[in-house]
Amino acid sequence: MAKVLMKGNEAVGAAAIKAGCRYFFGYPITPSSEIPEYMAKAMPEVGGVFLQAESEIAAINMVYGAGGAGARVMTASSSPGISLKQEGITYCAGAEVPCVIVNMMRGGPGLGSIQPGQADYYQSTRGGGNGDYRTLCYAPASIQEIVDYVMLAFDKADYYRNPVLVIADGMIGQMMEAVEFKDREKIELPPKDWATTGTGGKRKPNKVNSLYLQAEQLEIHNKRLQQKYKEMEENEVLYEAYGLEDAEVVCVAYGTTSRIVKSAMKLAEEKGIKTGIIRPITVWPFPYDVFKEIGPKAKGILAVEMSGGQIVDDVKIGIEGRLPVYFNGTTGGMVPTPGSILASIEKIAGGTK
Amino acid sequence: MAIVYEKSKGLTDTPFHYCPGCTHGIIHKLVAESLVELGVLGEAIGVAPVGCSVLAYEYFNCDMQEAAHGRAPAVATGIKRVHPDKVVFAYQGDGDLASIGTAEVVHAAHRGEKITTIFVNNAIYGMTGGQMAPTTLVGQRSTTSPFGRDEAHCGKPIRIAEMLATIDGAKFVERVAVNSPANVRKAKKAIKRAFECQLAGKGFAIVEVLSTCPTNWGFTPVKALEWLKDNMIPYYPLGNFRDFEEEK
């Protein structure tokens, strides 16, 4: 298929429909409103349903209903809206309802700003709502990756019976790039024989539920969920990494900031500083193991994020105290410049050679 | 020997956990009988609330989803949009529907969502131990209104049926009570009609059922039924507020 020029938010909608999503429940919020707007036009064309809910809370509970009823379903929002959805996301995790949730992140806390941010990292990678649960979380760095990972997210949601998050910052949502809708590898998916479709008088009732009043039963349920998350940690880690072997400074960044980091790395190279990068594509599960590939010349790790430094925790877990970890970040709307990142790289490397 | 009575096939064999004298059991039976009599039990998908009837998914003999507190109408919306040919119902209490879930029920009604809602009003939060509900009567004592509900402090109880009857998308709205055999029969008729409203594709249907909570009211089951009649019905008048055949 030929490449088409698409805005990030529209690409989210197009990819979801291409992946077989036929139900979208949402509520407008900047900078992700183009997603419901796209769905409002596109869903009727494919016989799907777009419904504007009365709130983010209602939207995610509609997702819970539709996903529980066996459908491929999605909602999308931006940071404060995603906070409201956490109630429904933890119910989806607990009742094992597959669904896809897209977060075009903006600045916070509170109303924060409407400009790009990456400060929902903790919320996205640590569960987000109440209870012990995790959600597979993709962090695309281009519109092409939005298309690829939104489509993959639906397969993974169905495979694991778990909510899957796709997080990008508002910049990726708003910018345009050429994308291609590639043919995908078919994943063998289990039948949705647990869904509420009506018994037809032919089988025992199905129950979509996260309540286990008997402590022993809840323990069994939770242990099974933990086993599932462990399986995701073993099989679903995705990242891009290069230059680790002989790097003096290794940068860690995802999404938009990873692209700025790559520009800064070129500037560093011109100055004779060898750098490498670890770019998590899944921020949960995090690519901890790749940190073992960092060579002996490395003097430090530089984490870059549009936040106060949330990703630093995972970088520290990955490096296991072997190297100092530094941070260069800006918050909501302020985007790090290549020059500023270069300055951090130079400082860690011990000045320009 | 002829069978004169048997348990509805719309209910499972799981014993109810409800307190002695609680009328949830009667209301469950009426819902189950209605589904069976309309021949739609196999097509039914129910949504259970948070509250005393949180375990309703164990009792109804059809597919069920357990919703977060107050969100049953949104969950039911999601299900119905996926399966427009199925019969989707929400079973909610007064803390669930009339307090934390007002936005969800108002907008489900407003959209004319083709679902049936059974709204059980017993004027108290039962499951959490008898706290004041939005439906608690003025002067009524509860654990969070220990001196009786004070209108100046927290307003008057909310009348859900009257409020929803003002919404165009709500095509069937009726308030019933289950305090006497005659009223139970009327309640059954209303619940069945609320499902017929959905089957006819008319729009949102709700039956508000006045119910008792002997445990948290601190009455015997019989006294609780009397209290309902003497105190609740005067404030929450029984009757039909909207019926879909009235509209031409």
Interface residues (C-beta under 8 A of the other chain):
Chain A: Y23 F25 V49 L51 A53 E54 S55 I57 A58 A59 N61 M62 V63 Y64 G65 A66 G67 G68 A69 G70 A71 V73 E87 G88 Y91 A95 T196 T197 G198 T199 G200 G201 K202 P205 N206 K207 V208 N209 S210 L211 L213
Chain B: T12 L41 G42 E43 A44 I45 V47 A48 V54 L55 Y57 E58 F60 N61 C62 D63 M64 Q65 E66 A67 A68 R71 A74 V75 A76 T77 G78 I79 K80 R81 V82 H83 K86 V87 A103 E104 V106 H107
